[in-house]
Amino acid sequence: MRSILVTLAVGNRTGSELLALFERVIVASATPRGCSIHHLSAD
C-alpha cells in the first residue's frame, strides 16, 4: 500500500472547519486508489 504524508495549516481566514473539509476530501480521494493517508496536526 502506498502512503503519503499530508500537512495542512490553519491560517488567516482558514478556520478549523475548512481544515476538516480538506482532510475529508483528501481521504476520500486517496482511499479508492489504495493510498494510506498520514497527517500532522498542530493541535
MODELLER restraints for C-alpha pairs under 7 A, 6 or more apart:
rsr = mdl.restraints
at = mdl.atoms
rsr.add(forms.Gaussian(group=physical.xy_distance, feature=features.Distance(at['CA:1:A'], at['CA:34:A']), mean=6.08, stdev=0.5))
rsr.add(forms.Gaussian(group=physical.xy_distance, feature=features.Distance(at['CA:1:A'], at['CA:35:A']), mean=6.07, stdev=0.5))
rsr.add(forms.Gaussian(group=physical.xy_distance, feature=features.Distance(at['CA:1:A'], at['CA:36:A']), mean=6.84, stdev=0.5))
rsr.add(forms.Gaussian(group=physical.xy_distance, feature=features.Distance(at['CA:2:A'], at['CA:34:A']), mean=6.67, stdev=0.5))
rsr.add(forms.Gaussian(group=physical.xy_distance, feature=features.Distance(at['CA:2:A'], at['CA:35:A']), mean=4.83, stdev=0.5))
rsr.add(forms.Gaussian(group=physical.xy_distance, feature=features.Distance(at['CA:2:A'], at['CA:36:A']), mean=6.09, stdev=0.5))
rsr.add(forms.Gaussian(group=physical.xy_distance, feature=features.Distance(at['CA:3:A'], at['CA:35:A']), mean=5.32, stdev=0.5))
rsr.add(forms.Gaussian(group=physical.xy_distance, feature=features.Distance(at['CA:3:A'], at['CA:36:A']), mean=4.53, stdev=0.5))
rsr.add(forms.Gaussian(group=physical.xy_distance, feature=features.Distance(at['CA:3:A'], at['CA:37:A']), mean=5.94, stdev=0.5))
rsr.add(forms.Gaussian(group=physical.xy_distance, feature=features.Distance(at['CA:4:A'], at['CA:36:A']), mean=6.46, stdev=0.5))
rsr.add(forms.Gaussian(group=physical.xy_distance, feature=features.Distance(at['CA:4:A'], at['CA:37:A']), mean=5.45, stdev=0.5))
rsr.add(forms.Gaussian(group=physical.xy_distance, feature=features.Distance(at['CA:4:A'], at['CA:38:A']), mean=6.26, stdev=0.5))
rsr.add(forms.Gaussian(group=physical.xy_distance, feature=features.Distance(at['CA:5:A'], at['CA:37:A']), mean=6.22, stdev=0.5))
rsr.add(forms.Gaussian(group=physical.xy_distance, feature=features.Distance(at['CA:5:A'], at['CA:38:A']), mean=4.87, stdev=0.5))
rsr.add(forms.Gaussian(group=physical.xy_distance, feature=features.Distance(at['CA:5:A'], at['CA:39:A']), mean=5.60, stdev=0.5))
rsr.add(forms.Gaussian(group=physical.xy_distance, feature=features.Distance(at['CA:6:A'], at['CA:38:A']), mean=6.22, stdev=0.5))
rsr.add(forms.Gaussian(group=physical.xy_distance, feature=features.Distance(at['CA:6:A'], at['CA:39:A']), mean=4.80, stdev=0.5))
rsr.add(forms.Gaussian(group=physical.xy_distance, feature=features.Distance(at['CA:6:A'], at['CA:40:A']), mean=6.86, stdev=0.5))
rsr.add(forms.Gaussian(group=physical.xy_distance, feature=features.Distance(at['CA:7:A'], at['CA:39:A']), mean=5.66, stdev=0.5))
rsr.add(forms.Gaussian(group=physical.xy_distance, feature=features.Distance(at['CA:7:A'], at['CA:40:A']), mean=5.46, stdev=0.5))
rsr.add(forms.Gaussian(group=physical.xy_distance, feature=features.Distance(at['CA:10:A'], at['CA:16:A']), mean=6.66, stdev=0.5))
rsr.add(forms.Gaussian(group=physical.xy_distance, feature=features.Distance(at['CA:10:A'], at['CA:19:A']), mean=6.78, stdev=0.5))
rsr.add(forms.Gaussian(group=physical.xy_distance, feature=features.Distance(at['CA:27:A'], at['CA:37:A']), mean=6.63, stdev=0.5))
